[in-house]
Amino acid sequence: MRVTGLGHAGMFIETAGGSILCDPVIGPTFFGSWFPFPDNRGLDWEKYGNADFLYVSHRHRDHFDPALMERVVPKDIKVLLPEYPTDDLEQDLRRLGYDNIVYTQAGVPLEFGPLKLMVTPLRAPSDGPIGDSSLSVDDGTASILNQNDSHPLDLEKLMAFSKPDVYFTQVSGAIWWPMVYDLPQDAKQNFAKLKRDAQNKRAMYYIEKVDAEHVFPMAGPPMFLREELFRYNGQGLDGDAIFTDQREFLAHMREQRPDQKGYEFLPGTVVDIAGRDVSITQTLYTQAEIDRIFDDKWSYLAEQRDTRQDEIRAEEASRAPVLPPEEMLAAIKEWWEPLLRRARTIRNGVGGNVRFRIGDLDMVVDFPKAKVREYDGEECIYWYTIPADLVSTNIRDHEIDWSNSIFLSMQFEVGRSGKFNEFLTTFLKCLSRDRIEYVENWYAEQTDQTEDAQLGEWTVQRRCPHLRADLTKTGKIEDGVLTCSLHDWKWDLASGRCLTSQGHPIRASQVEDERTTAAPAA
């Protein structure tokens, strides 16, 4: 088997039973904000586009680049479609003319001659744009797991496909926190470090559980080449960003697991795999160029910024004309209010007013009353400031996922009066009837979490209230605080209160012993 890095999460897998093009992206994506790091334009994209199969892991535009696909990927290619709860990704692909769909089933292997593969989707509201997936591949000569951005819960089922010889996984962030938040600089620096640490911890959790002999960090970090975002590259000019690069993570991995074999996976990295034996060749960059990219990163990024502004200008020129405030308000009101009326769990979870300042429009969304109206001085729990051309473009395109379009662009500002509210972010990625109904049903199913488990001196509900991870495998308790290692969410066990987000309480009680009887937590 041979795997070639295509940049970010992209790869080209050549097997004994055919080739697979995965997540091809050049960008820029997210309103011209994200570029793959390092530059991947020099690859032979026509060659890689002529694959036997196309696999797009999910709808995030740093994994799904319609313009590149239109240019290099033939319309008759077989498309491996993850089994998602809504058909948004399928419709995106069909609109581009890709109709040769292979409908995969969750966690069910498919065979094409000597090639065996399996797509494992995740379907929780917090999984990417309501859906993320991994790809397992085995052709009899080698086995690999391309986990990209996904955070699978049932690793035992995933690993039952085969034990991977080589493992590809995300280690960098894909979130706008805390960079765009209205926070003091020292708070941003502290929160950014905590986020980087949590990302490292999560990546190491999976690396240890998968236990593959060879590990390749991938799926990030991005390059920010817009002038106003340039300072947030990597860990930030002032230490206030969250984006760990491949070399930084490999250094961390060596500290944690000195015997683990890790490698830099870049555009043009060719990995030849024969069982447990791996050889690596760099075909796009020399080793001296690679060392300069990482060791003199800010100079490299500045060169990229100075030579690629035409791509940013072209993206800006493609945006919709700005709507007048009254038309914008009317369009959002007509679109969102019917969804709000269907979103009872989300409305209760948000539980307050959210303000949007969009150009000359000052608007409030009253979640408890399911209303959209002009702002009139109401107290708000969140407040956003968003450029009007981004919103006008999303209205024109009827973009149903604002959190993973506008928000990942980082071309906005936000403040809040309390803790992170996941229900609000979920609503802003569920701007369609199908998505709202799916998420409301999903939340309803999560209320039945009757199984308990013992962790140390505590009895807790076995499934994490966040994304239902098995806490006997992912939970750790220290000083009465439970941490789920998958996303670093925390609970105070004495009260059951979630310390990370509004809502999401946990059921917990201290284990009775021969001397004491503890009352259950509230």
Secondary structure, 3 states (H helix, E strand, C coil): CEEEEEECCEEEEEECCEEEEECCCCCCECCCCEEECCCCCCCCHHHHHCCCEEECCCCCCCCCCHHHHHHHCCCCCEEEECCCCCCHHHHHHHHCCCCCEEECCCCCCEEECCEEEEEEEECCCCCCCCCEEEEEEECCCCEEEEEECCCCCCHHHHHCCCCCCEEEEECCCCCCCCCCECCCHHHHHHHHHHHHHHHHHHHHHHHHHHCCCEEEEECCCEEECCCCCHHHCCCCCCCCCCCCCHHHHHHHHHHHCCCCEECCCCCCEEEEEECCEEEEEECCCCHHHHHHHHHCHHHHHHHHHHHCHHHHHHHHHCCCCCCCHHHHHHHHHHHHHHHHHHCHHHHHHHCCEEEEEECCEEEEEECCCCEEEECCCCCCCEEEEECHHHHHHHHHHCCCCCHHHHHHHCCCEEEECCCECHHHHHHHCCCCHHHHHHHHHHHHHHCCCCCEEEECCEEEECECCCCCCEHHHHEEEECCEEEECCCCEEEECCCCEECCECCCCCCEEECCCCCCCCCCCC
